[in-house]
Amino acid sequence: MARAYASTILDAPIETVWATIRDFNGLPSWHPAIAKSEIEDGLDSDVVGCVRRFWLQDGTMVRERLLHLDDRTTSFSYNFETPAFPVKNYVARIRLLPVTREDKTFAEWEATFDEAPEDEGKYVEIVSKGVFQGGWDALKKALVGKAPPAGAKRWAGFPPNKVWCSTVIDAPASSVWGVIRDFAGMGGWHDAITKMHMIGGVRSDKVSGTRDFMFGEGHLHEKLLHLDDIEMSFSYCITKCDIPWMHYISGPRLWRVTDGDRCFGCWTGDWLAAAQDDLNMIPFATNDVYLKAFDGVAALLKKA
């Protein structure tokens, strides 16, 4: 199965971007390849299962069915009913995520499909660059000067995460992952962390291994819960800590940004604590742990 993919950073808050692209019938307003569009059977464009019929600039007619639409995760997916290309089993998805530090938006567009053997790779290139990246480039222009819709509210994070923060790092995702993947290496790129090592001398990529370290004056143990080289993510839990939080689980994830030598990273955290303690612990984890960690990686790679 082939996969086409394009991702970008849009210079607009996620509420503005989502209001622009959520309309399943709205492609002509921002994608230059689309001449006109209509929803069949008089349905609204946010009815899951509706079919949009649109025409390309060369007169080609395409039909696509809305498979899912999610205002919470700012994502939707669709398939070909009448294909634009000679491919089979085509399913595409658009997803937006907020860049919380800069109030911008990470956007990814992907599709999986089957190509004929003689066309191997042909439509991956066409879809990734011509359709998806061409769409993102046009959307950047369409968003200039647009304001968020009145009354728009942003989610605080995907449950159960108490903290969900993100940033853009000016380095390829593979380079960033090469640094942060070392579960015992955080002392090399976070200046508050010292004496970090794996208990028992186990490898730092051993899931279930525990790292021992000092964070300032605090002594912590954290156990590796998962490590994923495909998704470029890991998670861990605290097993020993002086801070009054319980059931702490945290971890980063990276995404490639395909239109530049950079990546998008988010870091999440969840725990149980008294509401009064959270007034300090939430901003502390967000700014002094997670975002500061990404900054440390960026600075390390810049020196390399």
Secondary structure, 3 states (H helix, E strand, C coil): CEEEEEEEEECCCHHHHHHHHCCCCCHHHCCCCEEEEEEHHHCCCCCCCCEEEEEECCCCEEEEEEEEEECCCCEEEEEEEECCCCCEEEEEEEEEEEECCCCEEEEEEEEEEECCHHHCCHHHHHHHHHHHHHHHHHHHHHCCCCCCCCCCCCCCCCCCCCEEEEEEECCCHHHHHHHHCCCCCHHHCCCCEEEEEEHHHCCCCCCCCEEEEEECCEEEEEEEEEEECCCCEEEEEEEECCCCCEEEEEEEEEEEECCCCEEEEEEEEEEECCHHHHHHHHHHHHHHHHHHHHHHHHHHHHHC
